[in-house]
Amino acid sequence: MAMSSTAALEPEPQPLVACTISRDVRDFDLLIEDMEAALGESWGDLNFTEALAFLEQPESGTLQFVAIALSAEDEDDLSLITAIITAAKRRRLKVILIADEVSPSALHQLLREGGDEFVPYPLPEGELSRAITRVTAPPPEPAPAATAPRATDDRSGVVIPIQGLAGGVGTTTLAVNLAWELALLDKDDPPRVCLLDFGFQFGSVSTYLDLPRRESVLEFLTNTEAMDSDSFMGVLLPFNQRLHVLTAPAELVPLDLLGTGEIERIIEMARVNFDYVVIDLPATMVDWSEAVLNAAHVFFGILELDMRSAQNALRLKRALTSEGLPFAKMRFLLNRAPGFTDLSGKARVKRLAESLGISIEILLPDGGKQVGQQNDHGVPMAEGAPKNALRKEIARLAKSVHEVNTAETGQRAARG
């Protein structure tokens, strides 16, 4: 088996510390350049078939990691690539995935099978080098076991539900990233933030934050009458010790599993223990939706510049006003909004708002492929794509919410 590295031609060859694995490495010329820049000649190249055999040989004992490069056409060979990952993990090797136009479902599967790092192709400047540093760094000292957040019962948190007005408009992306941005505010006295996934059937907050779905969530939801602050806090999962999350149940359950009373108890328990309570709502309106709206301080409705969003926004407005519900709490956000220089697009936004009789107060830019990549990787954009335009706008929204809340809290304290 031939290795592409010229190290094999030297009288005293350097030991290989890594190898690339792909259908044809020549399709990934930027990968070749970055590997040479990072490792010099101490790496080699294998195709998919060669890789399985090589990983069983003693010569692979010097490797520290493998970089598996694949494109959309390689998705038909996922079973072979999965076998390569399994073989690499048996050797206790780290696995970096280099993906070019690979579907989110395929990438998610490979990460679950044992991929340690994901880097999109074409490779962002310096990203491969950073990934190599992460996988080859010595393991950190064991951290103390995470403990459940402490109940306080002394807060009066701001409740912020987020309702998507159509499927795929970015409801969970906004909920996850807004909650995380709120948790990052004020380093000296960071607010306590709770994120509730009320998408009891297909909620994906746990996926977007790479958190497990636990059986205890369903047990908790079906017995809220016995809930106290300690039991509520115990069912939450911490994310990076700053954000506390109620994930959706592990099993598919009916949306009407909970009634209005149960939903009110959960929101109130979160409100008295946290400064901010962000709620990711399903697109479907159910019996307890009114309870969420009544508990909300501000209710975000997220839509896109298309007919389905417009029709659903009009339906929602009519439903709320006809029932005498507080429509004034609604704040509309437009996702994937036209850019600053797109004058015709901005005119369409204005016409949409006028035709619906609403104010579209926040325009969220299209974050591009990075948004889906970070969601699949299970990290907020502030951690994985801090310069992304969508991330910056959500950070500004979080800051604005916090400033308004801080000002109102100060005014109430002064009156008191």
C-alpha positions as CSV (number, residue, x, y, z in Angstrom):
1,M,0.0,0.0,0.0
2,A,1.4,3.4,-1.1
3,M,1.3,6.4,1.2
4,S,1.4,9.8,-0.4
5,S,3.8,11.4,2.1
6,T,7.4,11.7,0.9
7,A,8.5,10.6,4.3
8,A,8.5,7.0,3.0
9,L,11.5,7.9,0.7
10,E,13.7,9.2,3.5
11,P,16.5,7.0,4.9
12,E,15.1,7.5,8.4
13,P,11.4,8.1,7.9
14,Q,9.5,10.2,10.3
15,P,6.7,8.3,12.1
16,L,3.3,9.0,10.8
17,V,1.1,10.8,13.3
18,A,-1.9,11.2,11.0
19,C,-3.4,10.2,7.7
20,T,-6.2,11.5,5.5
21,I,-8.8,9.0,4.3
22,S,-11.0,9.8,1.3
23,R,-12.2,8.5,-2.0
24,D,-9.6,10.6,-3.7
25,V,-7.6,13.2,-1.8
26,R,-6.9,15.1,-5.0
27,D,-10.5,16.3,-4.7
28,F,-9.5,18.0,-1.5
29,D,-6.5,20.1,-2.5
30,L,-6.9,22.6,0.3
31,L,-6.8,19.7,2.8
32,I,-3.4,18.6,1.4
33,E,-2.0,22.1,1.8
34,D,-3.3,22.4,5.4
35,M,-2.0,19.0,6.4
36,E,1.4,19.8,5.0
37,A,1.4,23.2,6.8
38,A,0.4,21.5,10.1
39,L,2.4,18.3,10.0
40,G,5.1,18.6,7.4
41,E,5.8,15.1,6.1
42,S,4.6,13.1,9.0
43,W,1.2,12.2,7.5
44,G,0.0,9.9,4.8
45,D,-3.1,9.3,2.6
46,L,-5.4,6.3,2.2
47,N,-8.5,5.6,0.3
48,F,-11.6,4.2,2.0
49,T,-10.8,0.6,1.1
50,E,-7.1,0.8,2.2
51,A,-8.0,2.5,5.5
52,L,-9.7,-0.5,7.0
53,A,-6.8,-2.8,6.3
54,F,-4.2,-0.3,7.4
55,L,-5.9,0.4,10.8
56,E,-5.5,-3.3,11.6
57,Q,-1.7,-3.2,11.0
58,P,1.0,-2.5,13.6
59,E,2.2,0.4,11.5
60,S,-0.9,2.4,12.4
61,G,0.2,2.4,16.1
62,T,2.0,5.7,15.7
63,L,-1.1,7.6,14.5
64,Q,-2.7,10.1,16.7
65,F,-5.7,10.9,14.5
66,V,-7.3,10.4,11.1
67,A,-8.9,13.1,8.9
68,I,-11.8,11.6,6.9
69,A,-12.8,13.7,3.9
70,L,-16.1,13.1,2.2
71,S,-18.5,14.8,-0.1
72,A,-22.2,14.3,-1.0
73,E,-21.5,11.5,-3.4
74,D,-19.9,9.5,-0.6
75,E,-23.1,9.3,1.4
76,D,-23.9,6.0,-0.4
77,D,-20.9,4.5,1.4
78,L,-21.8,5.6,4.9
79,S,-21.6,2.0,6.2
80,L,-18.0,1.8,5.0
81,I,-17.1,5.2,6.5
82,T,-18.8,4.2,9.8
83,A,-16.7,1.0,9.8
84,I,-13.5,3.1,9.4
85,I,-14.5,5.3,12.3
86,T,-15.2,2.2,14.4
87,A,-11.8,0.8,13.5
88,A,-10.1,4.1,14.3
89,K,-11.8,4.3,17.7
90,R,-10.7,0.8,18.5
91,R,-7.2,2.1,18.0
92,R,-8.1,5.0,20.3
93,L,-7.5,7.5,17.5
94,K,-9.3,10.8,17.2
95,V,-11.4,11.4,14.1
96,I,-11.7,14.7,12.3
97,L,-14.5,14.8,9.7
98,I,-13.9,17.1,6.6
99,A,-17.4,17.4,4.9
100,D,-18.1,19.0,1.6
101,E,-21.9,19.5,0.9
102,V,-22.7,16.4,3.2
103,S,-26.3,16.3,4.3
104,P,-27.0,17.2,8.0
105,S,-28.5,13.7,8.7
106,A,-25.4,11.9,7.4
107,L,-23.0,14.2,9.3
108,H,-25.0,13.8,12.4
109,Q,-24.8,10.0,12.1
110,L,-21.0,10.1,11.6
111,L,-20.6,12.4,14.6
112,R,-22.7,10.0,16.7
113,E,-20.7,7.1,15.5
114,G,-17.5,8.6,17.0
115,G,-16.4,11.7,15.0
116,D,-14.6,14.0,17.3
117,E,-14.4,17.2,15.2
118,F,-16.2,18.5,12.2
119,V,-14.7,21.0,9.7
120,P,-16.6,22.1,6.6
121,Y,-14.9,22.1,3.2
122,P,-13.7,24.3,1.7
123,L,-11.6,24.7,4.8
124,P,-12.0,28.0,6.7
125,E,-8.6,29.7,7.3
126,G,-6.8,28.0,10.2
127,E,-9.7,25.8,11.1
128,L,-8.0,22.4,10.4
129,S,-5.0,23.5,12.5
130,R,-7.3,24.4,15.4
131,A,-9.1,21.1,15.1
132,I,-5.8,19.2,15.1
133,T,-4.7,21.1,18.2
134,R,-8.0,20.2,20.0
135,V,-7.8,16.5,19.2
136,T,-4.1,16.1,20.0
137,A,-4.2,18.2,23.2
138,P,-3.7,16.2,26.4
139,P,-6.9,15.4,28.2
140,P,-7.9,18.0,30.8
141,E,-8.0,17.2,34.5
142,P,-11.2,15.5,35.4
143,A,-13.9,18.1,36.3
144,P,-16.1,17.6,39.4
145,A,-19.3,16.0,38.6
146,A,-22.0,18.4,37.4
147,T,-24.6,19.0,40.1
148,A,-28.1,20.1,39.7
149,P,-28.6,23.9,39.8
150,R,-29.6,25.2,43.2
151,A,-33.2,26.2,43.8
152,T,-33.6,29.8,45.0
153,D,-37.3,30.6,44.9
154,D,-36.3,34.3,45.0
155,R,-36.5,35.4,41.4
156,S,-39.1,37.0,39.2
157,G,-37.9,35.9,35.8
158,V,-38.8,37.4,32.4
159,V,-40.8,34.8,30.4
160,I,-39.9,34.8,26.7
161,P,-41.8,32.2,24.6
162,I,-40.8,31.9,20.9
163,Q,-43.5,30.8,18.4
164,G,-42.6,29.8,14.8
165,L,-45.4,30.8,12.4
166,A,-44.4,28.1,9.9
167,G,-42.1,25.1,9.9
168,G,-38.4,25.6,9.4
169,V,-38.4,29.4,10.2
170,G,-35.7,29.0,12.8
171,T,-37.7,28.9,16.1
172,T,-35.3,26.5,17.9
173,T,-32.2,28.1,16.5
174,L,-33.5,31.5,17.9
175,A,-34.5,30.0,21.3
176,V,-31.2,28.2,21.9
177,N,-29.0,31.0,20.8
178,L,-31.1,33.8,22.5
179,A,-31.0,31.8,25.8
180,W,-27.2,31.3,25.5
181,E,-26.6,34.9,24.7
182,L,-28.6,36.0,27.7
183,A,-26.5,33.6,29.9
184,L,-23.3,35.2,28.6
185,L,-24.4,38.8,29.7
186,D,-22.8,40.5,32.6
187,K,-19.7,38.5,33.5
188,D,-19.6,39.9,37.0
189,D,-23.2,39.0,37.8
190,P,-24.5,36.7,35.0
191,P,-28.2,36.2,34.9
192,R,-29.7,32.7,35.6
193,V,-31.3,31.5,32.4
194,C,-33.6,28.5,31.8
195,L,-34.6,27.1,28.4
196,L,-37.8,25.0,28.3
197,D,-38.4,22.8,25.2
198,F,-42.2,22.6,25.0
199,G,-42.0,20.7,21.6
200,F,-42.9,17.6,23.5
201,Q,-43.1,15.5,20.3
202,F,-40.3,16.6,18.1
203,G,-38.4,19.2,20.2
204,S,-34.8,19.4,19.2
205,V,-33.2,21.7,21.8
206,S,-31.3,18.7,23.1
207,T,-29.8,18.0,19.7
208,Y,-28.8,21.7,19.2
209,L,-27.0,21.6,22.6
210,D,-25.8,18.0,22.4
211,L,-27.6,17.1,25.6
212,P,-29.1,13.6,26.3
213,R,-32.8,13.0,26.5
214,R,-33.5,11.4,29.9
215,E,-36.4,9.2,31.0
216,S,-36.8,11.4,34.1
217,V,-38.3,14.2,31.9
218,L,-41.4,12.2,31.1
219,E,-41.8,11.1,34.7
220,F,-41.6,14.7,35.7
221,L,-44.1,15.9,33.1
222,T,-46.7,13.3,34.1
223,N,-46.5,14.2,37.8
224,T,-46.2,17.9,38.1
225,E,-48.6,17.9,41.0
226,A,-45.8,16.6,43.2
227,M,-43.3,19.1,41.8
228,D,-41.4,21.4,44.1
229,S,-38.3,23.6,43.3
230,D,-35.9,20.8,44.1
231,S,-37.5,18.3,41.8
232,F,-37.8,20.9,39.0
233,M,-34.2,21.9,39.3
234,G,-33.2,18.2,39.4
235,V,-34.7,17.4,36.0
236,L,-32.9,20.3,34.2
237,L,-29.6,19.6,32.4
238,P,-26.8,22.2,32.6
239,F,-25.1,23.4,29.4
240,N,-21.6,24.7,30.1
241,Q,-22.7,25.4,33.7
242,R,-24.4,28.6,32.5
243,L,-27.7,27.6,30.9
244,H,-30.2,25.1,32.4
245,V,-32.4,23.2,30.0
246,L,-35.6,21.2,30.2
247,T,-35.3,18.9,27.2
248,A,-38.2,17.2,25.3
249,P,-39.0,13.7,26.5
250,A,-37.0,10.8,25.1
251,E,-40.2,9.2,23.8
252,L,-42.8,10.6,21.4
253,V,-45.7,11.8,23.5
254,P,-49.0,13.6,22.7
255,L,-48.9,17.4,22.6
256,D,-51.9,17.4,25.0
257,L,-50.0,15.3,27.5
258,L,-50.0,18.3,29.7
259,G,-52.9,20.6,30.5
260,T,-53.1,24.3,31.2
261,G,-52.5,23.8,34.9
262,E,-49.4,21.7,34.5
263,I,-47.9,24.2,32.0
264,E,-48.6,27.1,34.4
265,R,-46.9,25.3,37.2
266,I,-43.8,24.6,35.2
267,I,-43.5,28.2,33.9
268,E,-44.0,29.6,37.4
269,M,-41.4,27.2,38.9
270,A,-38.9,28.3,36.3
271,R,-39.8,32.0,36.8
272,V,-39.1,32.0,40.5
273,N,-35.8,30.3,40.1
274,F,-34.4,32.1,37.0
275,D,-33.9,35.6,35.7
276,Y,-34.9,34.6,32.2
277,V,-37.1,31.8,31.0
278,V,-36.9,31.1,27.2
279,I,-39.6,28.7,25.9
280,D,-39.3,26.9,22.5
281,L,-42.8,26.3,21.4
282,P,-44.2,23.9,18.8
283,A,-45.6,25.4,15.6
284,T,-49.0,23.9,16.6
285,M,-51.4,25.9,18.8
286,V,-52.8,23.7,21.6
287,D,-55.0,24.1,24.7
288,W,-52.2,25.4,26.9
289,S,-50.9,27.9,24.3
290,E,-53.1,30.6,26.0
291,A,-51.4,29.8,29.4
292,V,-48.0,30.5,27.8
293,L,-49.2,33.7,26.2
294,N,-50.7,34.9,29.5
295,A,-47.4,34.1,31.4
296,A,-45.2,35.8,28.8
297,H,-43.6,39.2,29.3
298,V,-42.9,39.4,25.6
299,F,-44.0,36.8,23.0
300,F,-41.7,36.5,20.0
301,G,-43.3,35.3,16.7
302,I,-40.8,34.4,14.1
303,L,-41.7,34.3,10.4
304,E,-40.1,34.5,6.9
305,L,-40.8,36.6,3.9
306,D,-43.2,34.2,2.2
307,M,-46.9,33.6,1.8
308,R,-47.3,30.8,4.3
309,S,-45.8,32.9,7.1
310,A,-48.0,35.8,6.1
311,Q,-51.2,33.7,6.1
312,N,-50.3,32.1,9.5
313,A,-49.5,35.5,11.1
314,L,-52.9,36.8,10.0
315,R,-54.6,33.6,11.4
316,L,-52.8,34.0,14.7
317,K,-53.7,37.7,14.9
318,R,-57.3,37.0,14.3
319,A,-57.4,34.1,16.8
320,L,-55.8,36.1,19.6
321,T,-57.9,39.2,19.1
322,S,-61.2,37.3,18.7
323,E,-60.5,35.6,22.1
324,G,-59.5,38.8,23.8
325,L,-56.0,37.5,24.4
326,P,-53.1,39.9,24.9
327,F,-51.9,40.3,21.2
328,A,-50.0,43.4,22.3
329,K,-47.4,41.1,23.8
330,M,-46.5,39.8,20.4
331,R,-43.2,41.0,18.8
332,F,-42.6,39.8,15.3
333,L,-39.1,38.8,14.0
334,L,-38.3,38.2,10.3
335,N,-35.7,35.5,9.8
336,R,-33.5,35.3,6.7
337,A,-34.4,39.0,6.1
338,P,-33.1,40.8,3.0
339,G,-29.7,42.5,3.3
340,F,-29.1,46.2,3.9
341,T,-28.6,46.8,0.2
342,D,-31.6,44.8,-1.0
343,L,-34.0,47.7,-1.5
344,S,-36.7,45.7,-3.2
345,G,-36.5,43.1,-0.4
346,K,-36.9,45.8,2.2
347,A,-39.9,47.2,0.3
348,R,-41.5,43.7,0.4
349,V,-41.0,43.6,4.2
350,K,-42.7,46.9,4.6
351,R,-45.6,45.8,2.4
352,L,-45.9,42.5,4.4
353,A,-46.1,44.4,7.7
354,E,-48.6,46.9,6.4
355,S,-50.9,44.2,4.8
356,L,-50.9,42.2,8.1
357,G,-51.3,45.3,10.3
358,I,-48.3,44.4,12.4
359,S,-44.9,45.8,13.1
360,I,-41.9,43.7,12.2
361,E,-39.5,45.0,14.8
362,I,-36.4,42.7,14.3
363,L,-34.8,41.6,11.1
364,L,-32.6,38.5,11.4
365,P,-30.1,38.0,8.6
366,D,-29.5,34.7,6.8
367,G,-26.7,33.0,8.7
368,G,-26.0,30.6,5.9
369,K,-24.6,27.1,6.2
370,Q,-22.9,27.8,9.4
371,V,-26.2,27.9,11.3
372,G,-27.1,24.3,10.4
373,Q,-23.5,23.2,10.9
374,Q,-23.5,24.5,14.5
375,N,-26.9,23.0,15.2
376,D,-25.7,19.6,14.0
377,H,-22.5,19.9,16.1
378,G,-24.5,20.8,19.2
379,V,-23.0,24.2,20.1
380,P,-24.5,27.7,20.1
381,M,-23.2,30.1,17.4
382,A,-21.4,32.2,20.0
383,E,-19.1,29.2,20.6
384,G,-18.7,27.8,17.1
385,A,-19.4,30.8,14.7
386,P,-19.1,34.0,16.8
387,K,-18.6,36.3,13.8
388,N,-21.8,35.0,12.0
389,A,-24.1,37.8,11.1
390,L,-27.2,36.0,12.6
391,R,-25.3,35.4,15.8
392,K,-24.4,39.0,16.1
393,E,-28.0,40.1,15.7
394,I,-29.3,37.6,18.3
395,A,-26.6,38.9,20.7
396,R,-27.9,42.4,20.1
397,L,-31.4,41.2,20.8
398,A,-30.3,39.6,24.1
399,K,-28.6,42.7,25.2
400,S,-31.6,44.8,24.3
401,V,-33.9,42.5,26.3
402,H,-31.5,42.6,29.3
403,E,-31.2,46.4,29.2
404,V,-35.0,46.9,29.1
405,N,-35.5,44.4,32.0
406,T,-32.7,46.0,34.1
407,A,-34.2,49.4,33.6
408,E,-37.7,48.3,34.5
409,T,-36.3,46.4,37.6
410,G,-34.5,49.6,38.7
411,Q,-37.7,51.6,38.3
412,R,-39.7,49.2,40.3
413,A,-37.0,49.2,43.1
414,A,-37.0,53.0,43.1
415,R,-40.8,53.1,43.5
416,G,-40.6,50.5,46.2
